[in-house]
Amino acid sequence: MEEEKKSLNFIEQIIEEDLANGLSKDKLRFRFPPEPNGYLHVGHTKAICINFGLGEKYNAPVNLRFDDTNPEKEEQEFVDSIKKDIDWLGFKYDKELYASDYFDDLYNWAVQMIKDGKAYIDEQKSEEITEQRKNPFEDGVESPYRNRPVEESLKLFEGMKNGEFEVGTMSLRAKIDMKSPNMNMRDPVMYRILKKNHHRTGDKWKIYPMYDWAHGESDYLEQISHSLCSLEFENHRPLYDWYLNQIYKEGTVRNKQREFARMNVSYLITSKRKLQRLVAENVVTGWDDPRMPTISGMRRKGYTPNSIKNFIEKVGVAKRENLIDIALLEFCVREDLNKVAKRMMAVLDPVKLIIENYPEDKVEMLETENNPEDENAGTRQIPFGRELYIEKEDFREEANKKFFRLKLGGEVRLKSGYIIKAERVDKDENGEITTIYATYDEKSKSGSGTEESLRKVKGTLHWVSAKNALPIEVRMYERLFTVEQPDGEKETDFLEFVNPNSLKIINGFGEPNLKDVAVEEPLQFQRLGYFTKDRDSSENHLVFNQTVTLKDSFKPE
C-alpha cells in the first residue's frame, strides 16, 4: 500500500487525501477551461492529459468549459478548433460549457457583494488604480471611491450594465485589503466596461467579468472538486478562495485550486500572443502550419495522439518548471509511429536505374509487407519494371567496404525484389550521373524460396518503378527556431531567431499506392523517415509532410 502511494503524483495524493477525509468519490469532477482566444498548443496538452487522465482514473466527469470573458480576443473559430483537438486526442468530456453561461449569476453575485459592502464602483482610470496598488513591500493607497455609499455603487453598476458610461470611465472593484503583500488582494477589478459583441451573447452585455472573478465562480457553479491550473496562478489562489467565500453555501462541494508546473519545450514558443504574431506576420501559413507547436499543427505534421500522451506521461506532473528537451517529444513520436505507420516507398532525390537484362515491356507485381512491426497490417502489391528510380546517395562509382549500398561492380537487393549488380553509368556534360545500368539475378526474387533468393547481400535499397511512379511534393521541416529558448532573451525579439530554412520543398516520386492514402495517415517512407499526407493534396498533386526523421541519438532515461 505504501509503494502504491509513492507512485502517485502530488495531485493524485491530494485527491486521495480528500477522499480519505470524507469527500465522496461521486463528488469528484474536473474541468479543462481554455480561453477561446487562440489554438491549443503543446503546453495545453499537459493540462488536458492531467484533467482528463484524472477523470479516467477516478471514473469522474470532466467538463470542457470555455472561459470566454474577453470578447475582444475570442472567436468561434478558436472554440471549434479546441473541440476538434480534444476529440482528436481521444478524450470525452461530460459537458460543453461556457463562462458566458453564467454571466447573469456572476452579475447578481456582484450586486450582492456591493450590498454587503464588499465591492464598490471606482471612477478612476486603470493607470491610477495600478499606481495606487504600489508594490508588495509598500502599503497600497485606498481609492477615494472605496467607501462611497452602497446605493451609489449599485446605481452606477446598473448604469454600467446598461451601457450608460464610456469604456474606461469606471470599474467594479472588490473591497479586500490594500495592505496585503499579495498584489492580487489589493481591491482587484471584478468588472470593466467593454462595448464589444460577444461570440455567444451578442450585444447583451456592456460589461464583462474579469477572469479571476469568473473562473472560480464558474468552477463552483459546476461543482468542480479540484480546479487544476498552472503555477502562474499560485499567487491568485488566495483571491480564488476569497471570492468563493462570498458565495459558498453549506452542503455544496467547495472547489479547491491547486497548481502544477507549466510545460516548456525547447525550440518551441507557447505564448498565444507570440504564436499570433507568427501567423499575422506570415512567418507561418496559419495556426495549423506543421512548424507550429499547436495541436492542430502537430496533427497536420503527422504526430499521433498516443505519442503526445506518452510524452506527457514521461514528462510527469511536477511542482517546479523546467525546460523539456524537444528530442523527448520526437522520440515518443518515432516510438509510436514505428508501431503504426505503413511502410511505403518514395524516392526524393532520384536517379534512373535501368536493369538491362530485364524484359522491356514487362511489369510484375511484387508483394511487400505494410509494417513488419504489426503482423496484422497485411501486405500490398507494388509494380516492378525495367526502369526504376533510386536515391542518388545510394550509388557511388567507387566506395570503401563500409558503404553497403550500390557501387560499380557491387550487388544490393532491391526491397521485396531482386538482387542487382551495377555495371556502368551515363553522365551529363557536368559529370553528373544521369543513368545507372545494372543486371539482375532472375532467380533471386524475395520470398520465392530459391537458393538464389536466400543469398545474402549487405545492402537493401528502396525504389519506385519509373513507369508507374507518382510525382509527389514533399515538405521537409527543420525546427522553426534556431535557439532552445527563442523567447528567453528580453532584449531580443523572438522573431530574430526564426530559422530561414525551416521549410524545404522537394519534388520526388512515390509508389502508386500513395494515391489511396488518407490525409494525416501515418507513413514511413522506407529508409527516409516518417511522413503524412497533407490536406493540400489533390488527386493530381500529392503533398506529404515530414513528421520526424527515422532515427535520432536521443536516449530516454
ZAMARGU-4260 file (C-alpha; in steps of 0.2 Angstrom, whole numbers, plus 5000, padded with zeros to 4 digits):
<rodrens>
0) 5000/5000/5000 | 5014/5012/5004 | 5023/5008/4987 | 5006/5012/4979 | 5006/5029/4987
5) 5023/5033/4982 | 5019/5030/4964 | 5005/5044/4964 | 5009/5061/4958 | 5006/5075/4970
10) 4989/5080/4963 | 4983/5062/4965 | 4990/5062/4983 | 4979/5077/4986 | 4964/5069/4979
15) 4967/5053/4989 | 4969/5063/5005 | 4952/5072/5001 | 4943/5056/4999 | 4951/5049/5015
20) 4945/5064/5024 | 4927/5062/5019 | 4925/5068/5001 | 4913/5056/4992 | 4920/5049/4976
25) 4905/5053/4967 | 4908/5071/4970 | 4924/5071/4960 | 4923/5082/4945 | 4936/5090/4934
30) 4937/5103/4920 | 4948/5109/4906 | 4945/5128/4905 | 4953/5135/4889 | 4951/5153/4884
35) 4945/5153/4866 | 4957/5166/4860 | 4969/5155/4850 | 4973/5137/4846 | 4978/5125/4859
40) 4997/5122/4859 | 5009/5108/4866 | 5009/5117/4883 | 4990/5114/4884 | 4992/5095/4881
45) 4998/5094/4899 | 4983/5101/4907 | 4972/5091/4895 | 4980/5075/4899 | 4981/5079/4918
50) 4962/5083/4919 | 4955/5070/4908 | 4968/5057/4914 | 4961/5060/4932 | 4943/5058/4925
55) 4948/5041/4918 | 4957/5036/4934 | 4943/5040/4945 | 4929/5037/4933 | 4924/5055/4936
60) 4916/5068/4924 | 4926/5081/4916 | 4919/5097/4909 | 4925/5107/4894 | 4922/5125/4899
65) 4927/5139/4888 | 4932/5154/4899 | 4925/5167/4887 | 4926/5183/4896 | 4935/5194/4884
70) 4926/5196/4868 | 4940/5207/4861 | 4951/5192/4858 | 4938/5177/4857 | 4931/5169/4841
75) 4920/5154/4836 | 4935/5148/4826 | 4945/5145/4841 | 4931/5136/4850 | 4929/5124/4835
80) 4947/5121/4834 | 4949/5117/4853 | 4934/5105/4852 | 4942/5096/4837 | 4959/5095/4846
85) 4951/5087/4861 | 4941/5074/4851 | 4957/5070/4841 | 4967/5067/4857 | 4953/5054/4861
90) 4946/5062/4876 | 4927/5063/4880 | 4920/5077/4890 | 4904/5076/4900 | 4898/5094/4896
95) 4902/5108/4885 | 4900/5124/4895 | 4905/5142/4894 | 4908/5155/4907 | 4896/5166/4897
100) 4883/5154/4903 | 4885/5161/4920 | 4885/5180/4916 | 4869/5183/4925 | 4874/5173/4940
105) 4890/5182/4941 | 4882/5199/4939 | 4869/5195/4953 | 4883/5189/4965 | 4892/5206/4961
110) 4876/5216/4966 | 4875/5206/4982 | 4893/5210/4986 | 4890/5228/4984 | 4875/5227/4995
115) 4886/5218/5008 | 4899/5232/5007 | 4912/5220/4999 | 4913/5229/4982 | 4912/5247/4975
120) 4912/5257/4959 | 4929/5266/4956 | 4929/5280/4944 | 4947/5281/4942 | 4957/5276/4926
125) 4966/5259/4926 | 4983/5268/4927 | 4978/5277/4943 | 4972/5261/4951 | 4989/5252/4946
130) 4999/5267/4953 | 4989/5266/4970 | 4992/5247/4972 | 5011/5251/4974 | 5022/5236/4977
135) 5022/5221/4989 | 5034/5230/5000 | 5024/5245/5002 | 5006/5248/5008 | 4994/5252/4994
140) 4983/5268/4993 | 4965/5267/4995 | 4954/5273/4981 | 4944/5289/4985 | 4929/5280/4980
145) 4932/5265/4991 | 4919/5270/5004 | 4906/5278/4993 | 4888/5274/4998 | 4881/5257/4994
150) 4866/5264/4984 | 4878/5275/4974 | 4888/5260/4969 | 4873/5250/4965 | 4865/5263/4954
155) 4882/5266/4944 | 4884/5247/4942 | 4867/5246/4934 | 4871/5260/4923 | 4887/5252/4918
160) 4877/5236/4913 | 4865/5247/4903 | 4879/5255/4893 | 4877/5272/4900 | 4895/5275/4903
165) 4910/5275/4891 | 4924/5262/4891 | 4937/5266/4904 | 4927/5278/4915 | 4924/5266/4929
170) 4925/5248/4935 | 4919/5237/4949 | 4932/5233/4962 | 4931/5220/4976 | 4935/5228/4993
175) 4948/5217/5001 | 4965/5223/5008 | 4975/5237/5001 | 4990/5232/5013 | 4991/5214/5008
180) 5008/5208/5002 | 4999/5198/4989 | 4995/5211/4975 | 4980/5201/4969 | 4971/5205/4985
185) 4973/5224/4983 | 4955/5228/4978 | 4955/5218/4962 | 4944/5224/4947 | 4929/5212/4945
190) 4920/5221/4930 | 4926/5233/4917 | 4916/5242/4903 | 4918/5234/4886 | 4906/5238/4872
195) 4910/5223/4861 | 4899/5210/4854 | 4902/5193/4861 | 4903/5177/4850 | 4889/5169/4860
200) 4879/5183/4869 | 4879/5196/4855 | 4877/5214/4862 | 4868/5209/4878 | 4882/5214/4889
205) 4891/5231/4890 | 4902/5225/4905 | 4912/5209/4906 | 4919/5200/4922 | 4937/5199/4924
210) 4945/5181/4923 | 4949/5179/4942 | 4931/5183/4946 | 4923/5172/4933 | 4934/5157/4934
215) 4932/5151/4952 | 4913/5155/4952 | 4911/5145/4936 | 4920/5131/4945 | 4908/5132/4959
220) 4893/5133/4949 | 4899/5117/4940 | 4903/5109/4957 | 4921/5106/4951 | 4930/5097/4966
225) 4948/5101/4960 | 4952/5116/4950 | 4969/5112/4942 | 4979/5126/4934 | 4997/5131/4930
230) 5009/5138/4943 | 5007/5156/4937 | 4990/5156/4946 | 4998/5150/4963 | 4998/5168/4970
235) 4980/5170/4963 | 4974/5156/4975 | 4970/5167/4990 | 4959/5178/4979 | 4951/5162/4972
240) 4947/5157/4989 | 4941/5174/4995 | 4929/5176/4981 | 4922/5158/4984 | 4919/5163/5002
245) 4907/5176/4997 | 4895/5164/4988 | 4899/5147/4996 | 4884/5138/5004 | 4885/5124/5016
250) 4882/5106/5009 | 4889/5110/4992 | 4906/5105/4985 | 4919/5118/4989 | 4931/5118/4974
255) 4950/5118/4978 | 4963/5126/4967 | 4979/5118/4965 | 4994/5122/4954 | 5006/5111/4943
260) 5021/5117/4933 | 5019/5123/4915 | 5027/5113/4902 | 5041/5122/4892 | 5048/5113/4877
265) 5065/5118/4869 | 5064/5126/4852 | 5045/5130/4854 | 5035/5145/4858 | 5020/5143/4869
270) 5014/5161/4871 | 4997/5163/4862 | 5002/5182/4858 | 5018/5176/4850 | 5010/5162/4841
275) 4998/5175/4834 | 5012/5186/4828 | 5019/5171/4818 | 5003/5169/4810 | 4999/5188/4807
280) 5017/5192/4800 | 5016/5177/4789 | 5031/5168/4796 | 5020/5153/4795 | 5005/5149/4784
285) 4992/5148/4799 | 4989/5141/4816 | 4990/5123/4809 | 5006/5125/4800 | 5016/5109/4804
290) 5030/5120/4811 | 5019/5127/4824 | 5018/5120/4841 | 4999/5120/4841 | 4990/5103/4842
295) 4982/5106/4825 | 5000/5109/4818 | 5007/5094/4826 | 4992/5084/4820 | 4995/5090/4802
300) 5013/5086/4804 | 5009/5068/4807 | 5011/5067/4826 | 4999/5054/4834 | 4988/5056/4849
305) 4997/5042/4858 | 5014/5049/4855 | 5008/5065/4863 | 5000/5056/4878 | 5016/5046/4880
310) 5026/5061/4880 | 5016/5069/4894 | 5017/5053/4904 | 5036/5053/4903 | 5037/5072/4907
315) 5026/5069/4923 | 5017/5081/4934 | 5029/5092/4943 | 5028/5107/4955 | 5043/5116/4948
320) 5045/5122/4930 | 5059/5116/4919 | 5064/5115/4900 | 5059/5099/4892 | 5071/5093/4878
325) 5061/5093/4862 | 5070/5077/4857 | 5060/5068/4870 | 5044/5073/4861 | 5052/5067/4844
330) 5057/5051/4852 | 5039/5047/4858 | 5033/5051/4840 | 5045/5039/4832 | 5041/5026/4845
335) 5023/5026/4841 | 5025/5028/4823 | 5036/5013/4822 | 5022/5003/4828 | 5008/5010/4817
340) 5015/5018/4802 | 5013/5009/4785 | 5029/5007/4776 | 5029/5014/4758 | 5042/5018/4746
345) 5047/5035/4739 | 5062/5042/4731 | 5066/5061/4735 | 5082/5064/4725 | 5080/5052/4711
350) 5092/5045/4698 | 5087/5032/4685 | 5092/5014/4686 | 5090/5003/4671 | 5090/4984/4673
355) 5097/4979/4655 | 5093/4961/4656 | 5075/4963/4662 | 5062/4962/4648 | 5057/4980/4642
360) 5038/4978/4642 | 5037/4968/4657 | 5028/4974/4673 | 5026/4962/4688 | 5018/4965/4704
365) 5029/4962/4720 | 5021/4958/4737 | 5028/4968/4751 | 5023/4970/4770 | 5015/4985/4776
370) 5023/4985/4793 | 5035/4972/4800 | 5031/4978/4817 | 5012/4973/4815 | 5008/4956/4809
375) 4990/4961/4806 | 4995/4975/4794 | 4995/4964/4779 | 5004/4966/4763 | 5001/4976/4747
380) 5007/4974/4728 | 5019/4986/4720 | 5024/4987/4702 | 5041/4982/4696 | 5049/4985/4679
385) 5065/4988/4669 | 5067/5006/4673 | 5067/5012/4692 | 5071/5027/4702 | 5083/5025/4717
390) 5091/5039/4728 | 5106/5047/4721 | 5115/5045/4738 | 5113/5026/4737 | 5125/5024/4722
395) 5144/5028/4721 | 5155/5023/4707 | 5169/5019/4720 | 5167/5016/4738 | 5175/5008/4753
400) 5170/4992/4762 | 5159/5002/4774 | 5147/5008/4760 | 5134/4995/4759 | 5123/5002/4746
405) 5126/5001/4727 | 5143/5004/4718 | 5150/4999/4702 | 5153/4980/4702 | 5144/4978/4718
410) 5127/4970/4722 | 5112/4975/4733 | 5095/4969/4735 | 5080/4979/4729 | 5067/4980/4743
415) 5055/4965/4741 | 5063/4962/4723 | 5079/4956/4716 | 5097/4956/4718 | 5105/4968/4706
420) 5123/4972/4701 | 5129/4989/4694 | 5138/4988/4678 | 5141/5006/4671 | 5134/5024/4671
425) 5129/5038/4659 | 5134/5056/4664 | 5130/5073/4658 | 5142/5087/4652 | 5145/5092/4671
430) 5150/5074/4675 | 5134/5071/4685 | 5127/5053/4684 | 5111/5053/4674 | 5108/5034/4672
435) 5114/5018/4681 | 5114/5002/4671 | 5113/4986/4681 | 5109/4967/4678 | 5098/4957/4689
440) 5098/4939/4695 | 5081/4932/4689 | 5080/4918/4702 | 5084/4930/4717 | 5066/4936/4719
445) 5062/4939/4738 | 5051/4926/4745 | 5052/4914/4731 | 5062/4901/4741 | 5075/4898/4728
450) 5093/4896/4733 | 5097/4912/4724 | 5084/4922/4734 | 5092/4916/4750 | 5109/4923/4746
455) 5114/4936/4757 | 5120/4954/4751 | 5124/4968/4763 | 5113/4982/4756 | 5094/4984/4753
460) 5088/4999/4743 | 5071/5006/4742 | 5065/5011/4724 | 5050/5015/4713 | 5045/5010/4696
465) 5049/5024/4684 | 5034/5019/4673 | 5022/5019/4687 | 5029/5032/4699 | 5018/5046/4706
470) 5026/5064/4706 | 5025/5070/4724 | 5028/5086/4733 | 5037/5083/4750 | 5038/5097/4763
475) 5054/5094/4774 | 5054/5103/4791 | 5068/5109/4802 | 5064/5117/4819 | 5056/5134/4817
480) 5069/5142/4829 | 5087/5141/4830 | 5089/5143/4849 | 5082/5132/4863 | 5073/5147/4871
485) 5068/5159/4857 | 5058/5170/4870 | 5072/5168/4883 | 5081/5185/4879 | 5070/5200/4884
490) 5081/5212/4874 | 5079/5202/4858 | 5063/5200/4848 | 5060/5181/4847 | 5057/5183/4828
495) 5076/5186/4826 | 5078/5168/4830 | 5067/5161/4816 | 5076/5148/4806 | 5076/5153/4787
500) 5077/5135/4782 | 5063/5128/4792 | 5054/5123/4777 | 5061/5115/4761 | 5050/5109/4747
505) 5056/5094/4737 | 5049/5085/4722 | 5051/5067/4721 | 5042/5051/4716 | 5032/5038/4726
510) 5024/5021/4723 | 5007/5022/4715 | 4998/5016/4731 | 5001/5033/4739 | 4986/5039/4729
515) 4975/5029/4741 | 4982/5035/4757 | 4971/5046/4768 | 4975/5063/4774 | 4985/5063/4791
520) 4988/5044/4789 | 5005/5039/4797 | 5018/5033/4785 | 5036/5028/4784 | 5045/5031/4768
525) 5057/5017/4769 | 5074/5022/4774 | 5069/5041/4773 | 5059/5045/4788 | 5041/5047/4794
530) 5028/5057/4784 | 5010/5060/4782 | 4998/5066/4768 | 4994/5084/4769 | 4977/5092/4767
535) 4984/5102/4752 | 4984/5086/4742 | 4973/5084/4727 | 4970/5069/4715 | 4983/5076/4703
540) 4995/5084/4716 | 5000/5073/4731 | 5008/5083/4746 | 5017/5074/4760 | 5024/5082/4776
545) 5039/5076/4785 | 5034/5071/4803 | 5051/5066/4810 | 5067/5058/4804 | 5069/5040/4805
550) 5082/5039/4819 | 5089/5050/4832 | 5103/5049/4845 | 5091/5054/4859 | 5091/5041/4873
555) 5077/5042/4886 | 5082/5039/4904
</rodrens>
